[in-house]
Amino acid sequence: MRRNVPTLMDELYRLFQKKAFPEQHPTWIPGVPPKAVTSQFKKKFDLIIATGHPFVSFAAAQMLGKLLKISYVADYRDAWTLNQFTENLIFDEGGKSFEWEAKVLRDTSETVFVNDGMRQWHIDRYPDDADRMTVVPNGWEPEPTGEQDFVPPAPNRPPRFGYLGTITSHMPLEELFDGCRIARSNPVPVIRARNEKGSVRRAAYAHPA
């Protein structure tokens, strides 16, 4: 359909996002319940674990939890309705995303966050669900690779910086790229940051090789 009538499908896609679920990946949801029900009859699930992003997986878990009478866990790798870089809301208050998030958190057996700041923000917003919110920090599991010997960098080598993660439209990309350019062009770039009292402090960092 998308190939034969692309304009119509784009309009229907945008309408579905507006009316049903405002995210980029909602169209795989219709295929999830039939597959899950079929699998449930073959071998019953003990628990459903949904990881966001994409957050439509939370909606699928909530619907399946109701349909199959199974507990589910919502695993937040990122915030759904909060821009973590600006600390502003991503969506307008009262919109579909907040309706879905409230419904998902209301029905979870457990909601997992990667840090306490994210957990606390959700506790403040959804206090009735706070007793089912917990933190499982991001970490490194040694089992796949075995124990690795620690090799410290050479003392005369400047530190290296890298980014590991997903690039999204909510990230301050210009600031990120500008910072990389400064670090590469200046042997000792000066980084400005504001402390808790609002005053500016200066810190020098060595050139990232």
Disulfide bonds with the S-S distance in Angstrom:
none
